[in-house]
């Protein structure tokens, strides 16, 4: 239980820093609920974390009925990581780097945050929760499933952002997917 709580706290901090310091200043996107939250932020200027919670409600309803351990194991991850994303918004503009470097560093931080939580069988919910469902049914690696979902959301987001941030957002999704996969690979292989 302590390892799970530590993973949620550290993972959420990594997510909050990665998103606010490296993604938002350059209007970069990620996939999943984070990406949907960022799209809502860029278009309607709403809080990304709160949007993630609202959009995750249908997936949590499904988890409640079909596999409650996922519901219980990821609810706290969703709530805490969404809160940290909104609380750490004060960090925006603290560090200004090149957009490509921001995409890579932010991708590593977000991928590490997600991966740490998934290793302890918790998550930020949303499409991570969906990916956990799919992985359970198919025995595919969670990181790869997240990568595919993220690529779909980035493609949808390409309609609202310019081509340069879009290309950098593809870098974000690739790095997040690679880091998440590396951190969850041993878990998936049963090591």
SVG drawing of the C-alpha trace seen along z (x, -y; Angstrom):
<svg xmlns="http://www.w3.org/2000/svg" viewBox="-22 -32 38 46">
<polyline fill="none" stroke="black" stroke-width="0.4" points="0.0,0.0 2.9,-2.4 4.5,-1.7 1.2,-2.4 0.8,-5.7 4.4,-6.7 3.9,-5.8 0.7,-8.0 2.4,-10.9 5.7,-10.8 3.9,-10.0 1.5,-12.8 4.2,-15.3 6.1,-14.2 2.9,-14.6 2.2,-18.0 5.7,-19.3 5.9,-17.7 2.6,-19.1 2.9,-22.6 6.5,-23.3 7.2,-21.7 3.9,-21.1 1.6,-24.0 4.0,-26.9 4.4,-25.4 0.8,-24.2 2.0,-20.6 -0.4,-17.8 -0.2,-14.3 -2.6,-11.6 -5.2,-10.0 -7.2,-12.0 -4.3,-14.3 -4.4,-15.2 -8.1,-15.7 -7.7,-17.9 -5.0,-19.9 -7.2,-20.3 -10.0,-21.6 -7.5,-24.0 -6.2,-25.4 -9.7,-25.8 -11.9,-26.8 -9.3,-27.9 -10.6,-25.4 -8.5,-23.5 -7.0,-20.4 -7.1,-18.3 -10.7,-19.0 -11.5,-18.2 -9.7,-14.9 -11.9,-14.0 -15.1,-14.8 -14.2,-12.9 -13.1,-9.9 -16.6,-9.4 -17.8,-6.9 -14.7,-4.8 -15.0,-4.7 -18.6,-3.7 -17.6,-0.8 -14.8,0.2 -17.3,0.1 -19.5,2.6 -17.0,4.8 -13.8,4.8 -13.9,3.0 -10.2,3.5 -9.3,1.2 -11.9,-1.3 -10.4,-1.3 -6.8,-1.1 -6.9,-4.1 -9.5,-6.5 -7.0,-8.0 -4.4,-8.2 -6.9,-10.1 -8.0,-12.5 -4.5,-13.2 -2.8,-13.5 -5.6,-15.8 -5.3,-17.9 -1.5,-18.2 -1.8,-19.2 -4.1,-22.1 -2.2,-23.0 1.2,-23.0 -0.1,-25.3 1.8,-28.1 5.0,-26.6 4.1,-27.6 6.7,-29.8 9.3,-29.1 11.6,-27.4 11.5,-28.2 13.2,-25.7 13.2,-24.9 9.9,-23.2 11.6,-20.0 13.6,-19.8 10.5,-20.5 8.7,-17.7 11.4,-15.2 11.9,-16.3 8.2,-16.6 7.6,-13.3 10.1,-11.6 8.5,-13.1 5.0,-12.2 5.9,-8.7 7.8,-8.1 4.9,-9.3 2.4,-7.1 4.8,-4.1 5.5,-4.4 1.8,-4.3 1.1,-1.4 4.0,0.6 2.1,0.5 -1.2,1.3 -2.6,-2.1 -3.0,-4.8 -4.3,-8.3 -7.5,-6.6 -9.0,-7.7 -7.5,-6.0 -4.8,-4.5 -7.7,-2.6 -9.0,-1.7 -5.5,-0.5 -5.4,1.7 -8.7,3.2 -7.5,4.0 -4.1,5.4 -6.0,7.6 -8.1,9.0 -5.4,9.3 -2.1,9.7 -0.6,6.8 1.8,4.4 0.0,1.4 2.5,-1.1 1.9,0.0 -1.8,-0.2 -1.5,-3.7 0.7,-4.7 -2.0,-3.7 -4.7,-5.6 -2.4,-8.6 -1.7,-8.7 -5.4,-8.8 -6.0,-11.7 -3.0,-13.6 -4.3,-13.2 -7.7,-14.6 -5.8,-17.5 -4.0,-18.3 -7.1,-20.2 -6.7,-22.8 -2.9,-23.3 -0.4,-24.5 1.8,-22.0 5.0,-22.7 3.4,-22.0 1.7,-19.0 5.1,-17.5 6.5,-18.2 3.3,-16.5 4.1,-13.4 7.5,-13.4 5.7,-13.8 3.5,-10.7 6.5,-8.7 8.6,-9.5 5.7,-9.0 4.9,-5.7 8.6,-4.5 9.2,-5.5 5.9,-4.0 6.7,-0.8 10.2,-0.5 8.8,-0.9 5.9,1.5 7.7,4.1 9.1,6.2 5.6,6.1 3.9,7.3 6.5,10.1 5.9,11.3 9.4,10.6"/>
</svg>
